[in-house]
Structure formats: C-alpha cells, structure tokens
Amino acid sequence: MNFSIHSREFITFLLDSLQDGIMIVDGNGKLIYGNRAILKLLERDKESITNTPFPDFIQDKRLKAFFTLDGEKKEEEYTANGRHLLLKYFPYQGRDGIYNHIFILRDITEIKDSQSQLLEEKMSLDMIEDLLAHAYEGFALVDKEGRIVKWNYHKLLGIKEEDAIGKHVTEVIENTRLHLVVKTGKKEIRDIQRIQGHDMVANRVPIIRGGEIIGAVGAVLFKDASDVREMAKELIELENKINEYKGEIERLQDSRYTFNSIITQNPKMEYLKKLGRTAARSNSTVLILGESGTGKELFAQAIHKASYRKFGPFIPINCAAIPKELLESELFGYEAGAFTGARKEGKPGKFELANGGTIFLDEIGDMPLEMQVKLLRVLEEKEFERVGGNKKITLDARIIAATNEKIEEAVEKGKFREDLYYRLNVINIDIPPLRDRKEDIPLLCDHLIEYLSKELNTDKKKIDERTMEILMEYHWPGNVRELRNVLERAITLSSQKLILPNHLPERLVKNKMEIKDGERVYPLKEVVAEAEKEAIIAALNQAKGNKTLAAESLGIHRTALYRKMEKYNIDY
C-alpha cells in the first residue's frame, strides 16, 4: 500500500515536471488529473478546473472544440495570439476495462518561429543571391580567411564556380583587394581594378556580424571604365531633358497666387474671396470684371489653385495683345504647313496646352467678333480643331475670362456677342477699384514693401505718416498695379529707412496739394495716361531698352508695348 502511494506521488511528480500539458478525463466526463503545464497552457488555476465541468473551463471556443470524448485518436495544430500548440487526444483502456481520455498539449511556438525565421532567412538569401547575380557584372563572396565561398564571375572571367570555391581570392582574381578588405574592415567603393587588360569599376564591402568581420563581398559594377563615361553622358542628357520638361511644366503651371495672396479687410473683397472659393469647387465658367490693375489674374490664379485642377496647367492669354490674324492659331494651334511661316511640325494651341487645367482669357472684351463665334462653339461643343487640321480635340479645361471693359455696354453696342456673354457669365466676380476700398491701402503697402524689398535686395523701409496721407488721398486710377509701381519707385529712390513724400511721383504730391487748396483735380484719363507713361519709361530703363523684357515686367505683350510707346511718343 505504501509502495502504491509512493508510486502515485512519484508519477505525479514526474508528470508535473514535464513541459507538455497532460489532462486525463474519466469515462464519465470528469476531469481526474491535470499537470502544472496544462494549467499554464490553458491559463487557468487548479481550483477553476476542478470546480468547473469539463470542458467548460476552456474559454477559447476553437480550442474547446478539440476537447471532445469521441473515442477517436486525433492530432491538430492550434494557433492564436502568437502561440502555436500541438494538440493530441487518444482514449486509454485500463486493466479494469474502464476507458479514460488523455489530452496532451505541447507548446511549439519556438519551433514554429525558428522554422519561419529559417524560411525567411533562406528566402532573403535567395533574393540577395538573385539580386547579386543580376545587378552586377560579377561578384565574389569570401570568408574571413579570404577564401571564396560564393562565385559568379563565370561570364566575366570564364572561371566556373566549382573551380573557384575554396581557393584564396588572390589565386583567382587578378589585382584583387578583397582579402585586404577582410583585414581592414573598410569598404572600397567605385575602385578601378585592372582585370585581363580592362579597367573595371568594383565595390568591396566587409560583412560584419556581432561586431566581428566574417567575410567580404566584391562586385564589378562596370566591366570597362568607359561604360561609366558613357553612362555619365546619358545621365547628363537625361538630366537636361528632365530640366527642360520641368521648366515647361513650371511654365504651364505658372500660377503662384492663392486666396491668401489677396490682401484685404474690405467686406466686399472678403465676399468675393468667399465667392471665388465656392466657384473653385465647381467647373463653371467664371467672368471676372474690374478696372486695369485691380487683380483679375490674381483672382483667376487663386481659383485655379483652390480647384481640383490645381496640379494641371494654368494658361493665361491676353486677347488684346495678340494680333487678330494670329489669335486663332494661338488659341487652337495649327497643323504642319497650315500657313506660311508655320512650324514644320505644327504647334499646339493654348486650349490644347490647358487640358487638365485652367485657361485664363484676359481682356476678352477686345476679342474680334469673328473669334467670338469660334470661341462660343468651342465652349458649347467642348471640342475644337487645330488650324489646317480636321482631327477633333476634346476640351478638358476650366474657362476663366476677364475684362476691364463695361461688357454689358459692349453687348448693347454690338461689339460683344450677347450669347457668348451669357455663356461666360455663369459666375460673376466684379472687383472694386482701389479708390473704393482705401482701408486696404496700409495693408497692401506693408505687404508690397516686404515683397519688393526682397526682390530689390534692399532693407525693408517704412512709410512716413505724411506719405501715407498722400497715398490714402490719391484716387489710384491704375489701382493695385499703380500702387506697386509707386512703391517700387519710392524704395529705389529712398536712401534712408523712411519713404518720404519727395520719393513719390509728382502727380501724387500735386493731387494732395490740389485737394488741400480746393482746386480741380486732373481728369481721370489724363492721370491714368501719365501713370502708364511713367511705368513704361521705368520698365524700359530697368530693361536697358530691351522691349521684350520691358513688356514682360509690365505684364503686356510686346506688340501692345509698341502701340503704347507710339501713343505716348516714347522714343527709346
């Protein structure tokens, strides 16, 4: 009896020492034994198991499904929460003929992880070997003694892998330094190595594990150094091409301004900014009205930048600056040989270039009537043809038009087509002149002075109180553009930190004096003409007589510049 008791204790001791979980259930479905490992694997204590009917103490439904007393041996793998278990079940009939049910659970997580790691490492090594085999002209892998353990120079040197493995690298590769890299631990990149009479470009990199150098790999990048020069030439050509495309894209996307660029505290202007943002969310045509210099193109660019087309091109075209005989080809492009002087390869028009983006038709009120008919057809049919062509090109561009003309009066006088006006006037933005929002002048001055100071590479200057009074009382026929030109002139003339009244154009100071004395001010047209003439002379002086550069700085076409020079008798 004592022996039996001691034997049972000894068996229990042995079972509790096992890492495998063991559970025994009698024929009546009652748990009669569970070792320490089973408690740990099931994450239960002894009391919860013994006091709960089998197998309700198992919380995981999928695991619980395995614990059935069906009398059939079975084996499964169970995986959950990063653990891998091997489950076994078999019935056991004792000497007394009574069946017991034995369940064994083994944690195989580490084995599975090791297998996965080995599989991952094998895949990684296979990928590296495949990469090395295809990325380089040839490569060699050596151990810490400098002996070859992997070889792929067969095509380059004519030596097979089986003839190279095990040999010292100096016996196989001429002028090698791979064995020296193993000793120094310093990598050698893009080194010239002469092999079989050719200057080859090679990389040599040590392999370090656990802080110890265990080998090195050497790879030939180019089997002839002349290949490097050829590749460098190709890269330079490619870079030049990329820069050319980049410049073209930047030109097409020449929209620098957003709604944050519109500086104002005027209620009407704030409303127009809100209206512009609303318009940007749609694809509707927008008509922007306002005097010259009020910022019509600024609004157009802001709408483009706020729209889903912002990554597409912004193409501006001044309808008044292009001769009417060239306007059609500028808008719609032309095919090869369409007319005398045309490019042999033809040329895309502004509408074609604007596809995916926005086209801004400035000074639309000056467009010839015959072109208005063609424009209306394009807007309605959403397609056009190049001059001299018959292939239909689909229009996929937002249209924004602008004019400083009183467009409704032009419609009444028959100078502008009524049907085109209504087609363009879907969303109307009428920008007020600067004289109607004088509260914006201090804000605009501060913003423009900061911008111009950077552009002119000079210290930021402040406006004297007397100067600000003059600016506030002037009627600004040229609007914000005139204000910008006046401030640029003042910054250039001022040699101190303050902009004084004597730095302003005479017309502004004279205007102040006339208001003070109660005298008559000059007619608006005369003041505009004087301001325009002064701006043209300043632009020509700055461009040293270069008409093209002067026209660009003024924001007008060179043809328009010549007309204005003739109008104001400017001989330069």
Secondary structure, DSSP 4 states (H G I P E B T S, - for coil): -HHHHHHHHHHHHHHHH-SSEEEEEETTS-EEEE-HHHHHHHT--HHHHHTS-TTTT---HHHHTT----S--EEEEEEETTEEEEEEEEEEE-TTS-EEEEEEEEE-HHHHHHHHHHHHHHHHHHHHHHHHHHHSSEEEEEETTSBEEEE--HHHH---HHHHTTSBHHHHSTT--HHHHHHH---EEEEEEEETTEEEEEEEEEEEETTEEEEEEEEEEESSHHHHHHHHHHHHHHHHHHHHHHHHHHHHT-----GGGS----HHHHHHHHHHHHHHTS---EEEE--TTS-HHHHHHHHHHHSTTTTS-EEEEETTTS-HHHHHHHHHEE-TTSSTT--TT-EE-HHHHTTTSEEEEETGGGS-HHHHHHHHHHHHHSEE--BT----EE---EEEEEESS-HHHHHHTTSS-HHHHHHHTTEEEEPPPGGG-GGGHHHHHHHHHHHHHHHTT----EE-HHHHHHHHHS--TTHHHHHHHHHHHHHHH--SSEE-GGGS-HHHHHHHHHHHHTPPPPPHHHHHHHHHHHHHHHHHHHTTT-HHHHHHHHTS-HHHHHHHHHHTT---
